[in-house]
């Protein structure tokens, strides 16, 4: 966003028009973030084609969001598909290690709660 603000400021100083970059799906970067919100709530297998395209662009531009999404979905998978307590604890321990390596503060809170 800082780069965009700098470009707008430069356009004002040089008395030229600022042209917003449009992504292949028709969104601008500013539009991509809020429009991707519902994509991140859903599992990848239920995304529509439009949501798949939007997610691909989002994850390409923001790799941290991709990593956060993957951590979230992997935790969801553990709770939905683990029936044995021992396997569940092992999977949670592995997930906790991935969270520690990712260094996302929000996930550390969840990991400590578990």
N, C-alpha and C positions, 0 to 999 in steps of 0.2 A: 504494500500500500504506500510506503514511503516513496518508492520509485515512481509510482503513478502520480503522487502529489508533486514530486520534483518535476516530472514531465509536464504537468499542467502549469506549474509555475514558470517553467522555461517557455512554454507556448505563449503565456501572457506577456512575458518580457520581450519576446521576439515578435509579438503581434501576429501570431499564426494560430490556426485552429488545432486544438488537440483532438486526435482521433483515438478513440478507445479501441483497444485490441479485442476482437471478437474471436472466440474459440470456435472450433469446428462444429460444435452442436448449436451454435447461435447465441450462447451466453457470453456475457463479458465476465471477467474475473470477479468483479464485484457481485454479479448476479449468481455466479457459480456457487459460492459459499452458502447463501441462504437456501438456494434451490436444492442443494445436496443434503439438507438436513434430514429429510425423510428417508433418503437412501441409507444413511448411516444407522437408522433404527431397524432396518430390515436385514434379513439374511440374504446373502448374495443369490441364492437359488430362487428367490421370489422376486428379484428385480425385473422390471420391464426393460425392453431394449433401450429406451430413452434413459432409464436410470443406470443401466450398465455403461452407456457412453459417458454419462455425467460422472459416474464414479471413476472411470478410467482417467478422465481429465483431472478430476480432483486429486486422485492418488498420485498422478504424475507431477502435478504442481506442488502438492503438499505431502511428502512422504511420511511425515509424522502422523498425519491423519490416517494414512494407510496402516501404519504400525499400531496405532490406537484401536482402529477398527478390528484388526486381526486379533489383538489381545482380548478385546471385548467378546468377539465371536468365539474364541477358544474357551473362554470362561463359561460362556453360555452352553457350549457343547459339553463341557465337563458336567454341568448340572443336569442337562437334559438327557444325556446318554450313558451315564455311569450308574450302575445298579449295585456294584460291590464297593463297600466302604474302603477296603484296602486299595483298590485301583483308583478310587476317587481321591484319596489322600495323596497317592503317588502323582497323579495328574495335577492336583493342586500345587504340590511342591514344585513340579516342573514349571507350571504356569507362574508361580511366585518368582522363580529364578529368572524367567523371561522378563517379568515386570521389573525386577531389580536391575537387570541389564539395560532395559529401555530407559530407565531414569525418569519416568513420568510421575510427578508427585501425586496426581490424582489417583493413579493406580496403586501407589504405595498405601494409601488410606484404605482402599478396598482389600488389598492383600493383608494388611494388619488385622482388619476385621475378621477375615476368614481364619 
